[in-house]
Structures are given as C-alpha cells and as structure tokens.
Amino acid sequence: MANPGAPTRDPARFIREQTALRPVPHAPEIVLHVADEATALWQKTEEELEAIGLPPPFWAFAWAGGQALARYILDNPATVAGRRVVDFASGSGLVAIAAAMAGAAHVTASDLDPFALHAIPLNAAANGVAARITADGSDLIGDPGRSYLPRERLVAVATYEVPVTRALEDAEIKRSSVWRFA
C-alpha cells in the first residue's frame, strides 16, 4: 500500500483534472480550483493515493470561514499590507491569496494535506500571487472557528452571510465571523 502521507502520482495534474477554476462566491476577484461534489472527489483522492480513511478534500472547496476572512482582508488591506502572514489550515489557499492580493509582503500557507500543498501554489498562480506565497506542510494549529471557540477572549470584527455548498454544510448560507483577540 502507498504511503498515505504523500501523493503517489502527479498531484497537480490530479487537481487540474478533478476540479474547475471558478470565482469564489463571496470574493469573486479570487479564482480557485474547486470540485463540484465532495464525496466523488474524496473517493477519487483515495484511489489516487491507494489509501482509505483519508480526510475530506478540504483543499477543493471555498469554506464559509475562509470566504469571510478573505473578504475581510480584501476590504481591509491595511490589516496585512507589508506584513508577513500565516494562513493556518489553508486548504485551497484562499485566505493566503487574499492576503497576498491585499499587499502582504509574504504569506505562509500551512496545511497538513499533501494535496493542499499542491493546490495552494496552483491557486496562487491562477491569481498572480505565487511569488509571495509559500505552501508549508509543518504540523501547526488548525481552524479555531468552531462551536467550542473561546468567544469570551475574542471580539468579532466583521460578520458575513456566506453562500456555501449545501452538500458540505447544513445550510445554503453560513454566518461566518472574523475574530481578533480581546
């Protein structure tokens, strides 16, 4: 059996063949390689890696939290302009791309999924910001935007109604917030 931690074939080719380059609904100035349907791509990813029990292909979708943060960064470029930025659990690289487009000096897009590490530079190149984004597979922290988020230590700086894929979420519109430490 193949090593489930590393793609066995050409991941960039796989991503290009299994996805389509489309604008992000809540940040249409950004385009991403996205899938039409999660389950079919998930199965194809397992076939490509010759492994079962892999995590979902988070890299192939523009998730609500990422869309909200990308929109906030694009609308408020001073938050990242001239700075070095880290995008944790980057997936498709959506937030990293928004930061680079908003003038970040450099962005590290961190993700543990080996396909994400190939999707990030493909998507960055499609948006003309590949030179300022580095995909990094180091084992770092993940997304804090879940129900157990310690809201008492945070302040919402923006809230958006983000269109999402009903097959992946529990609604067609997901309320997503951008947070800062209190």
C-alpha positions as CSV (number, residue, x, y, z in Angstrom):
1,M,0.0,0.0,0.0
2,A,1.2,3.5,-0.8
3,N,2.2,6.0,1.9
4,P,-1.0,7.9,2.7
5,G,1.0,10.9,3.7
6,A,2.4,11.5,0.2
7,P,0.7,11.6,-3.2
8,T,1.8,8.7,-5.4
9,R,1.3,10.2,-8.8
10,D,1.1,13.8,-10.1
11,P,-1.0,15.8,-7.6
12,A,-1.0,19.0,-9.7
13,R,-2.4,17.0,-12.7
14,F,-5.0,15.3,-10.5
15,I,-6.2,18.7,-9.1
16,R,-6.4,20.2,-12.6
17,E,-8.3,17.2,-13.9
18,Q,-10.7,16.8,-11.0
19,T,-11.6,20.5,-10.4
20,A,-12.6,23.6,-12.3
21,L,-11.2,27.1,-11.9
22,R,-14.0,29.2,-10.6
23,P,-14.5,32.5,-8.8
24,V,-15.1,32.4,-5.0
25,P,-18.8,33.4,-4.3
26,H,-18.0,35.9,-1.5
27,A,-14.7,37.1,-3.0
28,P,-15.2,36.8,-6.8
29,E,-11.9,38.6,-7.5
30,I,-10.2,35.3,-6.5
31,V,-10.4,32.1,-8.5
32,L,-9.8,28.6,-7.1
33,H,-9.6,25.1,-8.4
34,V,-12.8,23.7,-6.8
35,A,-14.7,20.5,-7.0
36,D,-18.4,20.1,-7.9
37,E,-19.1,17.4,-5.4
38,A,-17.2,16.4,-2.2
39,T,-17.9,12.7,-2.0
40,A,-16.9,11.8,-5.5
41,L,-13.6,13.7,-5.2
42,W,-12.9,12.2,-1.8
43,Q,-13.2,8.7,-3.4
44,K,-11.0,9.7,-6.3
45,T,-8.4,11.1,-3.9
46,E,-8.3,7.7,-2.0
47,E,-8.0,5.9,-5.3
48,E,-5.2,8.2,-6.4
49,L,-3.3,7.7,-3.1
50,E,-4.2,4.0,-2.9
51,A,-5.4,4.5,0.6
52,I,-8.6,4.6,2.6
53,G,-9.8,6.6,5.5
54,L,-8.3,9.9,4.3
55,P,-9.7,13.2,5.5
56,P,-12.1,15.0,3.2
57,P,-10.6,17.1,0.3
58,F,-10.9,20.5,2.2
59,W,-8.5,22.0,-0.4
60,A,-11.1,21.6,-3.1
61,F,-13.7,24.0,-1.6
62,A,-14.1,27.6,-0.5
63,W,-15.3,27.1,3.0
64,A,-17.5,29.8,4.7
65,G,-15.0,30.9,7.3
66,G,-12.3,31.2,4.6
67,Q,-14.6,33.2,2.4
68,A,-15.4,35.6,5.3
69,L,-11.8,36.1,6.2
70,A,-10.8,36.6,2.6
71,R,-13.5,39.2,2.1
72,Y,-12.5,41.0,5.3
73,I,-8.8,41.1,4.2
74,L,-9.6,42.3,0.7
75,D,-11.9,45.0,2.1
76,N,-9.4,46.0,4.8
77,P,-5.9,45.6,3.2
78,A,-4.2,47.6,6.0
79,T,-4.6,44.5,8.2
80,V,-1.9,42.7,6.1
81,A,-0.2,45.2,3.9
82,G,3.6,45.0,4.1
83,R,3.4,42.2,6.8
84,R,4.4,38.5,6.9
85,V,1.2,36.5,7.3
86,V,0.5,32.8,8.2
87,D,-2.7,31.1,7.0
88,F,-3.3,28.1,9.2
89,A,-5.3,25.1,7.7
90,S,-5.0,26.9,4.4
91,G,-6.7,24.2,2.3
92,S,-7.1,25.9,-1.1
93,G,-5.0,28.9,-0.2
94,L,-8.0,31.2,-0.3
95,V,-7.0,33.4,2.6
96,A,-3.3,33.3,1.7
97,I,-4.2,34.5,-1.8
98,A,-6.4,37.3,-0.4
99,A,-3.6,38.4,1.9
100,A,-1.1,38.5,-1.0
101,M,-3.6,40.4,-3.2
102,A,-4.1,42.9,-0.3
103,G,-0.3,43.6,-0.2
104,A,1.2,41.2,2.4
105,A,4.9,41.0,2.0
106,H,4.9,37.2,2.2
107,V,2.3,34.6,3.2
108,T,3.0,31.1,4.5
109,A,0.0,28.9,3.7
110,S,0.1,26.0,6.2
111,D,-1.8,22.7,5.7
112,L,-1.2,19.0,6.5
113,D,-3.0,17.6,3.5
114,P,-0.4,16.7,0.8
115,F,-3.0,17.7,-2.0
116,A,-3.5,21.1,-0.4
117,L,0.2,21.7,-0.6
118,H,-0.1,21.3,-4.4
119,A,-3.5,23.1,-4.7
120,I,-2.2,26.2,-2.9
121,P,0.5,27.1,-5.5
122,L,-1.8,26.2,-8.4
123,N,-4.4,28.6,-7.0
124,A,-1.8,31.3,-6.1
125,A,-0.5,31.1,-9.7
126,A,-4.0,31.4,-11.1
127,N,-4.4,34.7,-9.1
128,G,-0.9,36.1,-10.0
129,V,0.5,35.9,-6.4
130,A,2.5,32.7,-6.5
131,A,5.8,34.6,-5.8
132,R,4.6,35.8,-2.4
133,I,3.0,32.5,-1.1
134,T,4.9,29.5,0.3
135,A,2.9,26.3,1.0
136,D,4.2,24.7,4.2
137,G,3.3,21.2,5.5
138,S,4.6,21.7,9.1
139,D,2.3,20.3,11.8
140,L,0.8,23.5,13.2
141,I,-2.6,24.5,14.8
142,G,-5.9,24.4,12.9
143,D,-9.1,26.3,12.5
144,P,-10.5,27.9,15.7
145,G,-13.8,28.9,14.3
146,R,-15.9,26.0,15.7
147,S,-18.6,25.8,18.3
148,Y,-16.0,25.5,21.1
149,L,-14.3,28.8,20.1
150,P,-13.4,30.7,23.3
151,R,-15.6,33.7,22.4
152,E,-15.0,35.3,25.8
153,R,-11.4,36.0,24.7
154,L,-12.3,37.3,21.2
155,V,-14.0,40.2,19.5
156,A,-15.9,39.9,16.2
157,V,-14.6,42.5,13.8
158,A,-16.9,41.5,10.9
159,T,-19.7,39.1,10.2
160,Y,-20.8,37.9,6.7
161,E,-23.6,35.8,5.2
162,V,-21.5,33.5,3.0
163,P,-23.1,31.3,0.3
164,V,-21.9,27.6,0.7
165,T,-22.4,24.2,-0.8
166,R,-25.4,22.5,0.9
167,A,-23.8,19.1,0.4
168,L,-20.9,20.2,2.7
169,E,-22.8,22.5,5.2
170,D,-26.1,22.4,7.0
171,A,-27.5,25.4,5.1
172,E,-27.1,27.3,1.8
173,I,-25.9,30.5,3.7
174,K,-23.5,30.3,6.6
175,R,-22.9,33.1,9.0
176,S,-19.2,33.5,9.4
177,S,-17.2,35.9,11.5
178,V,-13.7,37.3,11.6
179,W,-12.3,37.5,15.1
180,R,-9.4,39.3,16.9
181,F,-8.1,38.8,20.4
182,A,-9.8,41.0,23.0
